[in-house]
């Protein structure tokens, strides 16, 4: 494992834990009584805590995708709760403060870290493949016919 990989794992785990802690706190301090929303907060907190631990201890790479999906879903739910409403529930601005802002920031960090991992993975796959091929095959991969200069 590389140092960069370790830092990404710790960053993902920390951002998931912050989001989970915010949702767990809000659930325990009133959101548990809101129909449908309360159970969503409890599920988000539980899943995010579990993902944080599993990613931190070196779980499989697909957990990063799940983490990004959970964080992205939370961000969508946040926006919906402040615009069109979510299951009839609406809020305004960044209330409850500071939990709304810390949760959104943590979820954005989760998605950004996942996107960075994805971009790095895709560019490394794309960049390494042609170097492994002989010169004639490299020309075909890049679209140049054999025997012609580019």
C-alpha positions in Angstrom: 0.0 0.0 0.0 1.3 3.4 -0.9 1.3 6.5 1.4 -1.1 8.2 -1.0 -3.5 5.3 -0.7 -3.3 5.4 3.1 -4.0 9.1 3.2 -7.1 8.7 0.9 -8.4 5.9 3.2 -7.9 8.0 6.3 -9.6 11.0 4.6 -12.5 8.9 3.4 -12.9 7.4 6.9 -12.7 10.8 8.6 -15.2 12.5 6.3 -17.6 9.6 6.6 -17.3 9.6 10.4 -18.0 13.4 10.6 -21.1 13.0 8.4 -22.3 10.0 10.4 -21.7 11.8 13.7 -23.7 14.8 12.6 -26.6 12.6 11.4 -26.5 10.5 14.6 -26.5 13.6 16.8 -29.5 15.1 14.9 -31.3 11.8 15.1 -30.9 11.6 18.8 -31.8 15.3 19.3 -35.2 15.4 17.6 -35.1 14.0 14.1 -36.1 10.6 15.4 -39.6 11.9 15.7 -39.9 13.1 12.1 -41.7 10.5 10.0 -39.4 8.9 7.3 -36.7 11.5 7.8 -35.7 10.1 11.2 -35.1 6.6 9.9 -33.1 8.1 7.0 -30.9 9.9 9.5 -30.4 6.7 11.5 -29.6 4.6 8.4 -27.2 7.2 7.0 -25.4 7.4 10.3 -25.1 3.6 10.7 -24.0 3.0 7.1 -21.5 5.8 7.2 -19.9 4.7 10.5 -19.7 1.1 9.2 -18.1 2.3 5.9 -15.6 4.5 7.8 -14.4 1.6 9.8 -14.2 -0.8 6.9 -12.4 1.6 4.6 -10.0 2.6 7.4 -9.0 -1.1 8.1 -8.4 -1.7 4.4 -11.7 -3.1 3.1 -12.1 -3.7 -0.7 -11.9 -0.9 -3.2 -15.6 -1.1 -4.1 -16.4 0.3 -0.6 -15.2 3.7 -1.9 -17.9 3.6 -4.5 -20.5 2.8 -1.8 -19.1 5.7 0.3 -19.5 8.1 -2.6 -23.0 6.9 -3.3 -24.0 7.3 0.3 -22.4 10.8 0.5 -23.9 11.8 -2.8 -27.3 10.6 -1.8 -27.1 12.6 1.4 -26.2 15.7 -0.5 -29.1 15.2 -2.8 -31.4 14.8 0.2 -30.0 17.9 1.8 -30.7 20.0 -1.4 -34.2 18.5 -1.7 -35.0 19.3 1.9 -34.2 22.9 1.3 -35.9 23.3 -2.1 -38.8 21.0 -3.1 -39.0 19.2 0.2 -38.3 15.6 1.1 -41.3 13.4 2.1 -43.1 16.7 3.1 -40.1 17.8 5.2 -38.4 21.1 4.5 -35.8 23.2 6.2 -34.2 26.5 5.5 -30.6 27.6 5.0 -27.9 25.9 7.1 -30.0 25.1 10.1 -29.5 23.1 12.3 -26.2 24.8 12.7 -23.4 23.7 12.7 -24.5 20.2 11.9 -25.8 20.9 8.4 -22.6 22.7 7.3 -20.3 20.1 8.8 -22.3 17.3 7.3 -22.4 18.9 3.8 -18.6 19.6 4.0 -17.8 16.1 5.0 -20.0 14.6 2.2 -18.4 16.9 -0.4 -14.9 15.8 0.8 -16.0 12.1 0.5 -17.2 12.6 -3.1 -14.1 14.6 -4.0 -11.7 12.0 -2.6 -13.6 9.3 -4.5 -13.5 11.3 -7.7 -9.7 11.8 -7.3 -9.2 8.0 -6.8 -11.4 7.3 -9.9 -9.5 9.9 -12.0 -6.2 8.6 -10.9 -7.2 5.0 -11.6 -8.5 5.8 -15.1 -5.5 7.9 -16.1 -3.1 5.3 -14.9 -4.9 2.5 -16.8 -5.0 4.7 -20.0 -1.4 5.8 -19.6 0.2 2.4 -18.8 -1.5 0.3 -21.5 0.3 1.7 -24.6 3.7 1.6 -22.9 3.3 -2.2 -22.5 2.7 -2.8 -26.2 5.3 -3.1 -28.9 5.8 -0.2 -31.2 3.7 -1.7 -34.1 0.8 -2.4 -31.7 1.1 1.1 -30.2 0.6 2.6 -33.6 -2.6 0.6 -34.1 -3.9 1.5 -30.7 -3.4 5.2 -31.5 -5.1 4.9 -34.9 -2.0 5.3 -37.1 -1.8 2.7 -39.8 1.4 0.6 -39.7 4.3 1.8 -41.8 3.2 5.4 -42.0 4.6 8.4 -40.1 2.2 10.4 -38.0 
